[in-house]
Amino acid sequence: MLVLLIANVVVLPVAISFFNDDLSTHWIVFNSVSDTVFLVDLIINFRTGITSNKLNPFDGFSSARDE
């Protein structure tokens, strides 16, 4: 994950800005794969939550009003 992050932050912007005409299918595939990995990571992180005994974050505002 860290390698993809470094590639997205450093390598891909340099390649797009300076070598725009020279982008091969390898760069496009790499960019698409790294974007997909980050999107899946984002979806997984939003689907997981921390629950406690006092407040359930999936109940909406009902728990906040009751206390």
Contacts in CASP RR format, 6 or more apart in sequence:
PFRMAT RR
TARGET T0000
AUTHOR 0000-0000-0000
METHOD contacts of the structure
MODEL  1
MLVLLIANVVVLPVAISFFNDDLSTHWIVFNSVSDTVFLVDLIINFRTGI
TSNKLNPFDGFSSARDE
1 37 0 8 1.000
1 41 0 8 1.000
4 34 0 8 1.000
4 37 0 8 1.000
4 38 0 8 1.000
7 30 0 8 1.000
7 34 0 8 1.000
8 34 0 8 1.000
8 38 0 8 1.000
12 27 0 8 1.000
12 30 0 8 1.000
12 31 0 8 1.000
12 34 0 8 1.000
15 23 0 8 1.000
15 27 0 8 1.000
16 23 0 8 1.000
49 57 0 8 1.000
50 57 0 8 1.000
51 57 0 8 1.000
51 58 0 8 1.000
54 63 0 8 1.000
54 67 0 8 1.000
55 63 0 8 1.000
55 64 0 8 1.000
56 63 0 8 1.000
END
